[in-house]
Amino acid sequence: MVMIQKSTESTLVACDVCFREIPRSEAINAEAGDYVAHFCGLDCYHRWAEHAADDDAAKREPDARRPS
Ligand SMILES: [Zn+2]
């Protein structure tokens, strides 16, 4: 079987919040650490960003208080 890869513009990505599939070229991308999150619109992006901020704070807290 031969796999033909089309240009990434026709690739569908799933929104990280509502899991709707959108063309990668129309998705909003946000770097989240070591992976890139995709969103169908600003609504979903803002919803995700709130949670991501919480996560970040929770993860950073113990790090900042590292005993010397
Ligand atoms: Zn969405």
N, CA, C, O and the ligand as a Tripos MOL2 file, in Angstrom:
@<TRIPOS>MOLECULE
protein
  273   271    69     0     0
PROTEIN
NO_CHARGES

@<TRIPOS>ATOM
      1 N           0.8480   -1.2070    0.0000 N.3       1 MET1
      2 CA          0.0000    0.0000    0.0000 C.3       1 MET1
      3 C           0.8790    1.2510    0.0000 C.2       1 MET1
      4 O           1.9060    1.3020    0.6770 O.2       1 MET1
      5 N           0.4700    2.2330   -0.7500 N.am      2 VAL2
      6 CA          1.2620    3.4560   -0.8420 C.3       2 VAL2
      7 C           0.5360    4.5870   -0.1150 C.2       2 VAL2
      8 O          -0.6410    4.8550   -0.3550 O.2       2 VAL2
      9 N           1.2630    5.2260    0.7620 N.am      3 MET3
     10 CA          0.6690    6.3550    1.4830 C.3       3 MET3
     11 C           1.0440    7.6480    0.7670 C.2       3 MET3
     12 O           2.2230    7.9500    0.5830 O.2       3 MET3
     13 N           0.0490    8.3900    0.3750 N.am      4 ILE4
     14 CA          0.3270    9.6750   -0.2640 C.3       4 ILE4
     15 C           0.0030   10.7850    0.7230 C.2       4 ILE4
     16 O          -1.1240   10.9090    1.2020 O.2       4 ILE4
     17 N           1.0050   11.5770    1.0080 N.am      5 GLN5
     18 CA          0.7830   12.6670    1.9540 C.3       5 GLN5
     19 C           0.4530   13.9380    1.2000 C.2       5 GLN5
     20 O           1.2400   14.4250    0.3890 O.2       5 GLN5
     21 N          -0.7300   14.4660    1.4850 N.am      6 LYS6
     22 CA         -1.0910   15.7310    0.8700 C.3       6 LYS6
     23 C          -0.4830   16.8770    1.6720 C.2       6 LYS6
     24 O           0.0660   16.6700    2.7540 O.2       6 LYS6
     25 N          -0.5850   18.0560    1.1400 N.am      7 SER7
     26 CA         -0.0530   19.2130    1.8490 C.3       7 SER7
     27 C          -0.7580   19.3410    3.1960 C.2       7 SER7
     28 O          -1.9140   18.9440    3.3440 O.2       7 SER7
     29 N          -0.0560   19.8940    4.1630 N.am      8 THR8
     30 CA         -0.6080   19.9770    5.5110 C.3       8 THR8
     31 C          -1.8570   20.8500    5.5640 C.2       8 THR8
     32 O          -2.5950   20.8060    6.5480 O.2       8 THR8
     33 N          -2.1000   21.6300    4.5370 N.am      9 GLU9
     34 CA         -3.2490   22.5380    4.5790 C.3       9 GLU9
     35 C          -4.5660   21.7960    4.5770 C.2       9 GLU9
     36 O          -5.5730   22.3150    5.0580 O.2       9 GLU9
     37 N          -4.5710   20.5940    4.0450 N.am     10 SER10
     38 CA         -5.8200   19.8380    4.0020 C.3      10 SER10
     39 C          -5.9370   18.8870    5.1860 C.2      10 SER10
     40 O          -6.9080   18.1400    5.3040 O.2      10 SER10
     41 N          -4.9480   18.9260    6.0490 N.am     11 THR11
     42 CA         -4.9830   18.0520    7.2100 C.3      11 THR11
     43 C          -5.9950   18.5600    8.2260 C.2      11 THR11
     44 O          -6.0800   19.7580    8.4970 O.2      11 THR11
     45 N          -6.7560   17.6290    8.7790 N.am     12 LEU12
     46 CA         -7.7000   18.0170    9.8190 C.3      12 LEU12
     47 C          -7.0540   17.8190   11.1820 C.2      12 LEU12
     48 O          -6.3600   16.8310   11.4230 O.2      12 LEU12
     49 N          -7.2960   18.7740   12.0630 N.am     13 VAL13
     50 CA         -6.8320   18.6370   13.4390 C.3      13 VAL13
     51 C          -8.0480   18.7770   14.3440 C.2      13 VAL13
     52 O          -9.0240   19.4380   13.9900 O.2      13 VAL13
     53 N          -7.9830   18.1600   15.4940 N.am     14 ALA14
     54 CA         -9.1090   18.2220   16.4230 C.3      14 ALA14
     55 C          -8.8950   19.3590   17.4130 C.2      14 ALA14
     56 O          -7.8090   19.5320   17.9660 O.2      14 ALA14
     57 N          -9.9480   20.1200   17.6180 N.am     15 CYS15
     58 CA         -9.9040   21.1870   18.6160 C.3      15 CYS15
     59 C          -9.6550   20.5590   19.9890 C.2      15 CYS15
     60 O         -10.2740   19.5550   20.3390 O.2      15 CYS15
     61 N          -8.7520   21.1500   20.7560 N.am     16 ASP16
     62 CA         -8.4060   20.5810   22.0530 C.3      16 ASP16
     63 C          -9.5220   20.7440   23.0850 C.2      16 ASP16
     64 O          -9.5080   20.0820   24.1230 O.2      16 ASP16
     65 N         -10.4770   21.6120   22.8060 N.am     17 VAL17
     66 CA        -11.5340   21.8780   23.7860 C.3      17 VAL17
     67 C         -12.8200   21.1470   23.4230 C.2      17 VAL17
     68 O         -13.3660   20.4130   24.2470 O.2      17 VAL17
     69 N         -13.3120   21.3380   22.2010 N.am     18 CYS18
     70 CA        -14.5980   20.7380   21.8340 C.3      18 CYS18
     71 C         -14.4180   19.5520   20.8900 C.2      18 CYS18
     72 O         -15.3960   18.8950   20.5330 O.2      18 CYS18
     73 N         -13.1780   19.2680   20.4830 N.am     19 PHE19
     74 CA        -12.8320   18.0920   19.6730 C.3      19 PHE19
     75 C         -13.4550   18.1250   18.2730 C.2      19 PHE19
     76 O         -13.5220   17.0980   17.5970 O.2      19 PHE19
     77 N         -13.9070   19.2960   17.8430 N.am     20 ARG20
     78 CA        -14.3820   19.4400   16.4760 C.3      20 ARG20
     79 C         -13.1730   19.4110   15.5560 C.2      20 ARG20
     80 O         -12.1050   19.9170   15.9000 O.2      20 ARG20
     81 N         -13.3480   18.8190   14.3930 N.am     21 GLU21
     82 CA        -12.2300   18.7720   13.4620 C.3      21 GLU21
     83 C         -12.2590   19.9870   12.5520 C.2      21 GLU21
     84 O         -13.2930   20.3320   11.9800 O.2      21 GLU21
     85 N         -11.1050   20.6280   12.4290 N.am     22 ILE22
     86 CA        -10.9890   21.8040   11.5740 C.3      22 ILE22
     87 C          -9.7390   21.6720   10.7360 C.2      22 ILE22
     88 O          -8.7870   21.0120   11.1510 O.2      22 ILE22
     89 N          -9.7190   22.2870    9.5630 N.am     23 PRO23
     90 CA         -8.4990   22.2640    8.7520 C.3      23 PRO23
     91 C          -7.3600   22.9370    9.5120 C.2      23 PRO23
     92 O          -7.5440   23.9690   10.1570 O.2      23 PRO23
     93 N          -6.1940   22.3340    9.4220 N.am     24 ARG24
     94 CA         -5.0580   22.8480   10.1720 C.3      24 ARG24
     95 C          -4.7830   24.3130    9.8310 C.2      24 ARG24
     96 O          -4.3530   25.0920   10.6810 O.2      24 ARG24
     97 N          -5.0410   24.6740    8.5680 N.am     25 SER25
     98 CA         -4.7470   26.0460    8.1540 C.3      25 SER25
     99 C          -5.6820   27.0480    8.8160 C.2      25 SER25
    100 O          -5.3800   28.2410    8.8640 O.2      25 SER25
    101 N          -6.8260   26.5670    9.3320 N.am     26 GLU26
    102 CA         -7.7790   27.4830    9.9710 C.3      26 GLU26
    103 C          -7.7190   27.3950   11.4820 C.2      26 GLU26
    104 O          -8.3690   28.1750   12.1790 O.2      26 GLU26
    105 N          -6.9540   26.4620   11.9880 N.am     27 ALA27
    106 CA         -6.9140   26.2700   13.4260 C.3      27 ALA27
    107 C          -6.0710   27.3550   14.0900 C.2      27 ALA27
    108 O          -5.1330   27.8930   13.5020 O.2      27 ALA27
    109 N          -6.4350   27.6540   15.3260 N.am     28 ILE28
    110 CA         -5.6120   28.5370   16.1370 C.3      28 ILE28
    111 C          -4.6340   27.6540   16.8940 C.2      28 ILE28
    112 O          -5.0350   26.7010   17.5610 O.2      28 ILE28
    113 N          -3.3640   27.9710   16.7890 N.am     29 ASN29
    114 CA         -2.3520   27.1270   17.4120 C.3      29 ASN29
    115 C          -1.7960   27.8000   18.6610 C.2      29 ASN29
    116 O          -1.5840   29.0120   18.6950 O.2      29 ASN29
    117 N          -1.5690   26.9980   19.6640 N.am     30 ALA30
    118 CA         -0.9640   27.5190   20.8810 C.3      30 ALA30
    119 C           0.0560   26.5160   21.3710 C.2      30 ALA30
    120 O          -0.2420   25.3280   21.4910 O.2      30 ALA30
    121 N           1.2420   26.9820   21.6520 N.am     31 GLU31
    122 CA          2.2630   26.0890   22.1710 C.3      31 GLU31
    123 C           2.0010   25.8290   23.6320 C.2      31 GLU31
    124 O           1.8650   26.7550   24.4320 O.2      31 GLU31
    125 N           1.9330   24.5630   23.9710 N.am     32 ALA32
    126 CA          1.6810   24.1850   25.3610 C.3      32 ALA32
    127 C           2.8070   23.2740   25.7980 C.2      32 ALA32
    128 O           2.7020   22.0500   25.7220 O.2      32 ALA32
    129 N           3.8760   23.8820   26.2530 N.am     33 GLY33
    130 CA          5.0090   23.0800   26.6640 C.3      33 GLY33
    131 C           5.6630   22.4230   25.4740 C.2      33 GLY33
    132 O           6.2450   23.0980   24.6250 O.2      33 GLY33
    133 N           5.5690   21.0900   25.4060 N.am     34 ASP34
    134 CA          6.2620   20.3790   24.3360 C.3      34 ASP34
    135 C           5.3120   19.9110   23.2410 C.2      34 ASP34
    136 O           5.6990   19.1160   22.3840 O.2      34 ASP34
    137 N           4.0670   20.3960   23.2600 N.am     35 TYR35
    138 CA          3.1810   20.0570   22.1420 C.3      35 TYR35
    139 C           2.3900   21.2890   21.7220 C.2      35 TYR35
    140 O           2.3450   22.2850   22.4450 O.2      35 TYR35
    141 N           1.7710   21.2150   20.5520 N.am     36 VAL36
    142 CA          1.0020   22.3460   20.0570 C.3      36 VAL36
    143 C          -0.4820   22.0030   20.1140 C.2      36 VAL36
    144 O          -0.9140   20.9850   19.5740 O.2      36 VAL36
    145 N          -1.2470   22.8510   20.7650 N.am     37 ALA37
    146 CA         -2.6860   22.6450   20.8620 C.3      37 ALA37
    147 C          -3.3780   23.3750   19.7190 C.2      37 ALA37
    148 O          -2.9120   24.4200   19.2650 O.2      37 ALA37
    149 N          -4.4870   22.8180   19.2610 N.am     38 HIS38
    150 CA         -5.2430   23.4260   18.1570 C.3      38 HIS38
    151 C          -6.6460   23.7620   18.6330 C.2      38 HIS38
    152 O          -7.2440   23.0330   19.4250 O.2      38 HIS38
    153 N          -7.1630   24.8870   18.1310 N.am     39 PHE39
    154 CA         -8.5090   25.2990   18.5120 C.3      39 PHE39
    155 C          -9.2930   25.7490   17.3030 C.2      39 PHE39
    156 O          -8.7380   26.3020   16.3540 O.2      39 PHE39
    157 N         -10.6260   25.5000   17.3500 N.am     40 CYS40
    158 CA        -11.4790   25.8530   16.2150 C.3      40 CYS40
    159 C         -11.7800   27.3430   16.2290 C.2      40 CYS40
    160 O         -12.1640   27.9000   15.2010 O.2      40 CYS40
    161 N         -11.6130   28.0010   17.3710 N.am     41 GLY41
    162 CA        -11.9040   29.4270   17.4280 C.3      41 GLY41
    163 C         -11.3650   30.0350   18.7140 C.2      41 GLY41
    164 O         -10.8570   29.3340   19.5890 O.2      41 GLY41
    165 N         -11.4850   31.3480   18.8090 N.am     42 LEU42
    166 CA        -10.9530   32.0410   19.9840 C.3      42 LEU42
    167 C         -11.6990   31.6300   21.2530 C.2      42 LEU42
    168 O         -11.1180   31.5900   22.3370 O.2      42 LEU42
    169 N         -12.9980   31.3220   21.1090 N.am     43 ASP43
    170 CA        -13.7770   30.8820   22.2650 C.3      43 ASP43
    171 C         -13.1100   29.6990   22.9400 C.2      43 ASP43
    172 O         -12.8810   29.6960   24.1500 O.2      43 ASP43
    173 N         -12.8040   28.7000   22.1350 N.am     44 CYS44
    174 CA        -12.1940   27.4810   22.6670 C.3      44 CYS44
    175 C         -10.7880   27.7900   23.1820 C.2      44 CYS44
    176 O         -10.3640   27.2540   24.2060 O.2      44 CYS44
    177 N         -10.0850   28.6390   22.4820 N.am     45 TYR45
    178 CA         -8.7270   28.9670   22.9150 C.3      45 TYR45
    179 C          -8.7500   29.5930   24.3030 C.2      45 TYR45
    180 O          -7.9560   29.2270   25.1690 O.2      45 TYR45
    181 N          -9.6620   30.5380   24.5110 N.am     46 HIS46
    182 CA         -9.7100   31.2050   25.8160 C.3      46 HIS46
    183 C         -10.0970   30.2320   26.9150 C.2      46 HIS46
    184 O          -9.5720   30.2900   28.0270 O.2      46 HIS46
    185 N         -11.0280   29.3310   26.5890 N.am     47 ARG47
    186 CA        -11.4340   28.3440   27.5800 C.3      47 ARG47
    187 C         -10.2350   27.4840   27.9860 C.2      47 ARG47
    188 O         -10.0040   27.2070   29.1630 O.2      47 ARG47
    189 N          -9.4840   27.0750   26.9630 N.am     48 TRP48
    190 CA         -8.3120   26.2340   27.2270 C.3      48 TRP48
    191 C          -7.2430   27.0110   27.9920 C.2      48 TRP48
    192 O          -6.6200   26.4890   28.9170 O.2      48 TRP48
    193 N          -7.0430   28.2670   27.5910 N.am     49 ALA49
    194 CA         -5.9780   29.0700   28.1950 C.3      49 ALA49
    195 C          -6.2090   29.2410   29.6910 C.2      49 ALA49
    196 O          -5.2500   29.2690   30.4620 O.2      49 ALA49
    197 N          -7.4670   29.3560   30.1130 N.am     50 GLU50
    198 CA         -7.7630   29.4790   31.5410 C.3      50 GLU50
    199 C          -7.2900   28.2470   32.2870 C.2      50 GLU50
    200 O          -6.6490   28.3420   33.3340 O.2      50 GLU50
    201 N          -7.6200   27.0790   31.7260 N.am     51 HIS51
    202 CA         -7.2180   25.8340   32.3750 C.3      51 HIS51
    203 C          -5.7070   25.6630   32.3390 C.2      51 HIS51
    204 O          -5.0980   25.2040   33.3050 O.2      51 HIS51
    205 N          -5.1160   26.0350   31.2200 N.am     52 ALA52
    206 CA         -3.6720   25.8830   31.0760 C.3      52 ALA52
    207 C          -2.9570   26.7390   32.1060 C.2      52 ALA52
    208 O          -1.9370   26.3330   32.6620 O.2      52 ALA52
    209 N          -3.4950   27.9240   32.3580 N.am     53 ALA53
    210 CA         -2.8820   28.8140   33.3400 C.3      53 ALA53
    211 C          -2.9490   28.1740   34.7190 C.2      53 ALA53
    212 O          -1.9890   28.2320   35.4880 O.2      53 ALA53
    213 N          -4.0980   27.5590   35.0280 N.am     54 ASP54
    214 CA         -4.2280   26.8700   36.3120 C.3      54 ASP54
    215 C          -3.1900   25.7720   36.4310 C.2      54 ASP54
    216 O          -2.4860   25.6600   37.4350 O.2      54 ASP54
    217 N          -3.1110   24.9640   35.3820 N.am     55 ASP55
    218 CA         -2.1610   23.8600   35.3720 C.3      55 ASP55
    219 C          -0.7490   24.3610   35.6160 C.2      55 ASP55
    220 O           0.0000   23.8080   36.4210 O.2      55 ASP55
    221 N          -0.4090   25.4150   34.9030 N.am     56 ASP56
    222 CA          0.9330   25.9680   34.9990 C.3      56 ASP56
    223 C           1.2520   26.3760   36.4250 C.2      56 ASP56
    224 O           2.3170   26.0510   36.9500 O.2      56 ASP56
    225 N           0.3380   27.0780   37.0400 N.am     57 ALA57
    226 CA          0.5520   27.5580   38.4010 C.3      57 ALA57
    227 C           0.7400   26.3780   39.3470 C.2      57 ALA57
    228 O           1.6000   26.3980   40.2270 O.2      57 ALA57
    229 N          -0.0860   25.3450   39.1470 N.am     58 ALA58
    230 CA         -0.0150   24.1910   40.0220 C.3      58 ALA58
    231 C           1.3150   23.4740   39.8500 C.2      58 ALA58
    232 O           1.8820   22.9460   40.8070 O.2      58 ALA58
    233 N           1.8060   23.4620   38.6080 N.am     59 LYS59
    234 CA          3.0490   22.7370   38.3590 C.3      59 LYS59
    235 C           4.2590   23.5320   38.8160 C.2      59 LYS59
    236 O           5.2710   22.9680   39.2310 O.2      59 LYS59
    237 N           4.1400   24.8480   38.7340 N.am     60 ARG60
    238 CA          5.3140   25.6700   39.0280 C.3      60 ARG60
    239 C           5.5120   25.8710   40.5240 C.2      60 ARG60
    240 O           6.6350   26.0780   40.9830 O.2      60 ARG60
    241 N           4.4320   25.8110   41.2750 N.am     61 GLU61
    242 CA          4.5210   26.1450   42.6900 C.3      61 GLU61
    243 C           5.5830   25.3260   43.4370 C.2      61 GLU61
    244 O           6.4650   25.9000   44.0760 O.2      61 GLU61
    245 N           5.5070   23.9980   43.3620 N.am     62 PRO62
    246 CA          6.5080   23.2070   44.0970 C.3      62 PRO62
    247 C           7.9220   23.4830   43.5940 C.2      62 PRO62
    248 O           8.8890   23.4290   44.3540 O.2      62 PRO62
    249 N           8.0210   23.7790   42.3050 N.am     63 ASP63
    250 CA          9.3290   24.0350   41.7070 C.3      63 ASP63
    251 C           9.9560   25.2930   42.3090 C.2      63 ASP63
    252 O          11.1530   25.3280   42.5920 O.2      63 ASP63
    253 N           9.1310   26.3210   42.4990 N.am     64 ALA64
    254 CA          9.6290   27.5980   42.9950 C.3      64 ALA64
    255 C          10.0780   27.4710   44.4480 C.2      64 ALA64
    256 O          10.9370   28.2140   44.9230 O.2      64 ALA64
    257 N           9.4690   26.5050   45.1400 N.am     65 ARG65
    258 CA          9.8130   26.3590   46.5520 C.3      65 ARG65
    259 C          10.8060   25.2270   46.7760 C.2      65 ARG65
    260 O          10.8520   24.6050   47.8380 O.2      65 ARG65
    261 N          11.5940   24.9840   45.7400 N.am     66 ARG66
    262 CA         12.5580   23.8970   45.8440 C.3      66 ARG66
    263 C          13.5110   24.1660   47.0090 C.2      66 ARG66
    264 O          14.1060   25.2410   47.0720 O.2      66 ARG66
    265 N          13.6640   23.2430   47.9000 N.am     67 PRO67
    266 CA         14.5890   23.4580   49.0330 C.3      67 PRO67
    267 C          16.0340   23.5120   48.5530 C.2      67 PRO67
    268 O          16.4330   22.7690   47.6570 O.2      67 PRO67
    269 N          16.8000   24.3910   49.1550 N.am     68 SER68
    270 CA         18.1880   24.5240   48.7140 C.3      68 SER68
    271 C          19.1270   23.7600   49.6300 C.2      68 SER68
    272 O          20.3380   23.7590   49.4100 O.2      68 SER68
    273 ZN        -13.4200   24.0920   19.6480 Zn       69 ZN69
@<TRIPOS>BOND
     1     1     2 1
     2     2     3 1
     3     3     4 2
     4     3     5 am
     5     5     6 1
     6     6     7 1
     7     7     8 2
     8     7     9 am
     9     9    10 1
    10    10    11 1
    11    11    12 2
    12    11    13 am
    13    13    14 1
    14    14    15 1
    15    15    16 2
    16    15    17 am
    17    17    18 1
    18    18    19 1
    19    19    20 2
    20    19    21 am
    21    21    22 1
    22    22    23 1
    23    23    24 2
    24    23    25 am
    25    25    26 1
    26    26    27 1
    27    27    28 2
    28    27    29 am
    29    29    30 1
    30    30    31 1
    31    31    32 2
    32    31    33 am
    33    33    34 1
    34    34    35 1
    35    35    36 2
    36    35    37 am
    37    37    38 1
    38    38    39 1
    39    39    40 2
    40    39    41 am
    41    41    42 1
    42    42    43 1
    43    43    44 2
    44    43    45 am
    45    45    46 1
    46    46    47 1
    47    47    48 2
    48    47    49 am
    49    49    50 1
    50    50    51 1
    51    51    52 2
    52    51    53 am
    53    53    54 1
    54    54    55 1
    55    55    56 2
    56    55    57 am
    57    57    58 1
    58    58    59 1
    59    59    60 2
    60    59    61 am
    61    61    62 1
    62    62    63 1
    63    63    64 2
    64    63    65 am
    65    65    66 1
    66    66    67 1
    67    67    68 2
    68    67    69 am
    69    69    70 1
    70    70    71 1
    71    71    72 2
    72    71    73 am
    73    73    74 1
    74    74    75 1
    75    75    76 2
    76    75    77 am
    77    77    78 1
    78    78    79 1
    79    79    80 2
    80    79    81 am
    81    81    82 1
    82    82    83 1
    83    83    84 2
    84    83    85 am
    85    85    86 1
    86    86    87 1
    87    87    88 2
    88    87    89 am
    89    89    90 1
    90    90    91 1
    91    91    92 2
    92    91    93 am
    93    93    94 1
    94    94    95 1
    95    95    96 2
    96    95    97 am
    97    97    98 1
    98    98    99 1
    99    99   100 2
   100    99   101 am
   101   101   102 1
   102   102   103 1
   103   103   104 2
   104   103   105 am
   105   105   106 1
   106   106   107 1
   107   107   108 2
   108   107   109 am
   109   109   110 1
   110   110   111 1
   111   111   112 2
   112   111   113 am
   113   113   114 1
   114   114   115 1
   115   115   116 2
   116   115   117 am
   117   117   118 1
   118   118   119 1
   119   119   120 2
   120   119   121 am
   121   121   122 1
   122   122   123 1
   123   123   124 2
   124   123   125 am
   125   125   126 1
   126   126   127 1
   127   127   128 2
   128   127   129 am
   129   129   130 1
   130   130   131 1
   131   131   132 2
   132   131   133 am
   133   133   134 1
   134   134   135 1
   135   135   136 2
   136   135   137 am
   137   137   138 1
   138   138   139 1
   139   139   140 2
   140   139   141 am
   141   141   142 1
   142   142   143 1
   143   143   144 2
   144   143   145 am
   145   145   146 1
   146   146   147 1
   147   147   148 2
   148   147   149 am
   149   149   150 1
   150   150   151 1
   151   151   152 2
   152   151   153 am
   153   153   154 1
   154   154   155 1
   155   155   156 2
   156   155   157 am
   157   157   158 1
   158   158   159 1
   159   159   160 2
   160   159   161 am
   161   161   162 1
   162   162   163 1
   163   163   164 2
   164   163   165 am
   165   165   166 1
   166   166   167 1
   167   167   168 2
   168   167   169 am
   169   169   170 1
   170   170   171 1
   171   171   172 2
   172   171   173 am
   173   173   174 1
   174   174   175 1
   175   175   176 2
   176   175   177 am
   177   177   178 1
   178   178   179 1
   179   179   180 2
   180   179   181 am
   181   181   182 1
   182   182   183 1
   183   183   184 2
   184   183   185 am
   185   185   186 1
   186   186   187 1
   187   187   188 2
   188   187   189 am
   189   189   190 1
   190   190   191 1
   191   191   192 2
   192   191   193 am
   193   193   194 1
   194   194   195 1
   195   195   196 2
   196   195   197 am
   197   197   198 1
   198   198   199 1
   199   199   200 2
   200   199   201 am
   201   201   202 1
   202   202   203 1
   203   203   204 2
   204   203   205 am
   205   205   206 1
   206   206   207 1
   207   207   208 2
   208   207   209 am
   209   209   210 1
   210   210   211 1
   211   211   212 2
   212   211   213 am
   213   213   214 1
   214   214   215 1
   215   215   216 2
   216   215   217 am
   217   217   218 1
   218   218   219 1
   219   219   220 2
   220   219   221 am
   221   221   222 1
   222   222   223 1
   223   223   224 2
   224   223   225 am
   225   225   226 1
   226   226   227 1
   227   227   228 2
   228   227   229 am
   229   229   230 1
   230   230   231 1
   231   231   232 2
   232   231   233 am
   233   233   234 1
   234   234   235 1
   235   235   236 2
   236   235   237 am
   237   237   238 1
   238   238   239 1
   239   239   240 2
   240   239   241 am
   241   241   242 1
   242   242   243 1
   243   243   244 2
   244   243   245 am
   245   245   246 1
   246   246   247 1
   247   247   248 2
   248   247   249 am
   249   249   250 1
   250   250   251 1
   251   251   252 2
   252   251   253 am
   253   253   254 1
   254   254   255 1
   255   255   256 2
   256   255   257 am
   257   257   258 1
   258   258   259 1
   259   259   260 2
   260   259   261 am
   261   261   262 1
   262   262   263 1
   263   263   264 2
   264   263   265 am
   265   265   266 1
   266   266   267 1
   267   267   268 2
   268   267   269 am
   269   269   270 1
   270   270   271 1
   271   271   272 2
@<TRIPOS>SUBSTRUCTURE
     1 MET1         2 RESIDUE 1 A MET
     2 VAL2         6 RESIDUE 1 A VAL
     3 MET3        10 RESIDUE 1 A MET
     4 ILE4        14 RESIDUE 1 A ILE
     5 GLN5        18 RESIDUE 1 A GLN
     6 LYS6        22 RESIDUE 1 A LYS
     7 SER7        26 RESIDUE 1 A SER
     8 THR8        30 RESIDUE 1 A THR
     9 GLU9        34 RESIDUE 1 A GLU
    10 SER10       38 RESIDUE 1 A SER
    11 THR11       42 RESIDUE 1 A THR
    12 LEU12       46 RESIDUE 1 A LEU
    13 VAL13       50 RESIDUE 1 A VAL
    14 ALA14       54 RESIDUE 1 A ALA
    15 CYS15       58 RESIDUE 1 A CYS
    16 ASP16       62 RESIDUE 1 A ASP
    17 VAL17       66 RESIDUE 1 A VAL
    18 CYS18       70 RESIDUE 1 A CYS
    19 PHE19       74 RESIDUE 1 A PHE
    20 ARG20       78 RESIDUE 1 A ARG
    21 GLU21       82 RESIDUE 1 A GLU
    22 ILE22       86 RESIDUE 1 A ILE
    23 PRO23       90 RESIDUE 1 A PRO
    24 ARG24       94 RESIDUE 1 A ARG
    25 SER25       98 RESIDUE 1 A SER
    26 GLU26      102 RESIDUE 1 A GLU
    27 ALA27      106 RESIDUE 1 A ALA
    28 ILE28      110 RESIDUE 1 A ILE
    29 ASN29      114 RESIDUE 1 A ASN
    30 ALA30      118 RESIDUE 1 A ALA
    31 GLU31      122 RESIDUE 1 A GLU
    32 ALA32      126 RESIDUE 1 A ALA
    33 GLY33      130 RESIDUE 1 A GLY
    34 ASP34      134 RESIDUE 1 A ASP
    35 TYR35      138 RESIDUE 1 A TYR
    36 VAL36      142 RESIDUE 1 A VAL
    37 ALA37      146 RESIDUE 1 A ALA
    38 HIS38      150 RESIDUE 1 A HIS
    39 PHE39      154 RESIDUE 1 A PHE
    40 CYS40      158 RESIDUE 1 A CYS
    41 GLY41      162 RESIDUE 1 A GLY
    42 LEU42      166 RESIDUE 1 A LEU
    43 ASP43      170 RESIDUE 1 A ASP
    44 CYS44      174 RESIDUE 1 A CYS
    45 TYR45      178 RESIDUE 1 A TYR
    46 HIS46      182 RESIDUE 1 A HIS
    47 ARG47      186 RESIDUE 1 A ARG
    48 TRP48      190 RESIDUE 1 A TRP
    49 ALA49      194 RESIDUE 1 A ALA
    50 GLU50      198 RESIDUE 1 A GLU
    51 HIS51      202 RESIDUE 1 A HIS
    52 ALA52      206 RESIDUE 1 A ALA
    53 ALA53      210 RESIDUE 1 A ALA
    54 ASP54      214 RESIDUE 1 A ASP
    55 ASP55      218 RESIDUE 1 A ASP
    56 ASP56      222 RESIDUE 1 A ASP
    57 ALA57      226 RESIDUE 1 A ALA
    58 ALA58      230 RESIDUE 1 A ALA
    59 LYS59      234 RESIDUE 1 A LYS
    60 ARG60      238 RESIDUE 1 A ARG
    61 GLU61      242 RESIDUE 1 A GLU
    62 PRO62      246 RESIDUE 1 A PRO
    63 ASP63      250 RESIDUE 1 A ASP
    64 ALA64      254 RESIDUE 1 A ALA
    65 ARG65      258 RESIDUE 1 A ARG
    66 ARG66      262 RESIDUE 1 A ARG
    67 PRO67      266 RESIDUE 1 A PRO
    68 SER68      270 RESIDUE 1 A SER
    69 ZN69       273 GROUP 0 **** ****
